[in-house]
């Protein structure tokens, strides 16, 4: 019963132009989750974040999903 709700970086994500062996790239995103989507309230404890790395627009190289870390600020 998983559903994609939002693409934080758009359809094609972030471009990583140059990589080398043992290179490391980091990106930080902040997104405020609305209380509802189409009059359906979000349940924060049921949400996950998924990230992946793709080669071009077709092939997914690797990916991972994680539960949310909720910041109540």
N, C-alpha and C positions, 0 to 999 in steps of 0.2 A: 504494500500500500504506500510506496514511496512516490513522491511527485516533485518534479522540479518547479520551484516557485520563482526563482530570480537568478539571473546571470549577472553577478556583480561587475564583471569586466566586459559585458557585451558578448555577442555571439562568438567572436574570435579571440577573446581574452587578451592577455599581455604578450607582446612580442619580446622574445629573448633572442637578440641578434647573434651573439657570439658566445660560445661556450668552449671550455677547455677541460681536460681531465682534472678532476677535483675542484672545478669551479662551483661557486655557490651564489645563488640569486635569492633575494628576499623581497617580498612585497607585503605591505601592510594595508589592510582595508578596514574601514569602519562603516557599518551599515545599521541604521535604526530600523528595527523591525516594527511595522505597523501593528496596531492591535487586532485588525481584522483583514481578511482578504475576501471580497465578495460576500460580506456580512457573515463570514465564518471566522470565529476567533482563532488566533494562533495559540497552540500549546507549546510553549518554549521548550519544555522538557522532552517533547517528542521530535524536536527538530535536529537535523544534522547538517554539517557543511561538507561538501565534496569538492575536491580539487583534483585536477589531472593535468598532465603534460601531453601535448599532441605534436606530432610531426606533420606540419601543414594543416589542412582542414579535414583530414580523413582518419588518420591512424593515431589512436591513443597509445602512448608509450607506457605510461604508468598513472596510477591514481590512488586516492585514499579518501575515506570518509571519516568524520569525527563528530562527536557530540559537541554542542555549543558550550562555550564558557560564557556565562551570563554576567555582564557588568551592570549593576543596578544604579549607576550614576544618573 
